[in-house]
Amino acid sequence: MNKKIVLGLGILLSLGFLTGCGEKSEQENKIADLENELNTKNSEIVKMSDENKKLSAENRNLKNVAEELKQEEKRVQELENRLEQAQKENKELQSENKKQNYIQNDTASTTPATKSSVSNQNAKVETKTIQSNSNKVYANSKSKIYHVKGGQFYNEMSDSENLVVFNSPQEAEAAGYRISKK
């Protein structure tokens, strides 16, 4: 009976030893798996850290670009303001130029001009006075209405940016304009 107990104990010890060895092996495998997983995660962390550095550098660059764009936007706004001012001044100058041209044309057409001709027969100098037509009419190019001298809006039209000057009412009507009712 002692032999049976010793043999049973031996079998139990063998089984226990084998079972214990198997457990260590599983634990070692789990540890190895965890170490592999840890190494993988560490690699991912390093990659993410590198990516974070790249994104931080890109973010700084984008902030610099944004600041440059703000400064450029200010410059563009300043240029637009200057352009708008120049356009206003140009419009004023054109209006003034139109007035000056009209005054010059009106003065030139109302000033008597002389024409000389030499007669071959008796070598006399004959002088003729050419009178201009004082029937100038002012018209508005947008409304297609013309105003005659003495009319209510005749003088006001000389300041209009839509001013069109005709030599006669007939010329204005031929161009498709109608006379002012006032």
Phi, psi and omega in degrees: 000328176297324180294323181291321180291316180297316180295320179295319178295320179298319180292317180296317178298318180297316180294318178296318179297315180294319179295317178296321178294321179294323179293318178298320180297319178294319179295318178297320178295318178296317178298315179297319178297317179295321177296319177297316179296319177298316178298321178296315180296319177299320177297318178296320178298318179298316178298316180295323178296317177297318179296320178298318178298316179297316180294324177296317178296318179295322178297316177300317179298319180294323176297319177297317179296319179298318179295318178297320179295321177298316179295320179294322178297320177297316179297319179296318179298317178298318179294320178297319178297318179294321178296316179299317179296317179296322179295320177297314180297320179297318179297317178297317179295321178296318179297315178297319179296320179297316178298314181297317178297318179296314180300317179296316180294318181294318179294318181294324183280339180264350177277127180296139178248153179246149178230128180252143173220146181256127178275129180290332185288310185238010176055033176271151175260123181254134180244130177244141175260127179257117179268138180273164180280120181265021180264031180300140177236145177258136180231156177256119185293337180276314184275344182062034178244136177247156184236134180264159179301133182094348178286163186300322186252008184304308183291327180293330182295334183296341178266354186286141176283349179259018185292132171230132182251131176243155180282341181201162176298325180296321179295319179295316180294324178295333179273003176097013179264154175242158183285147177294145179277353180243000000 
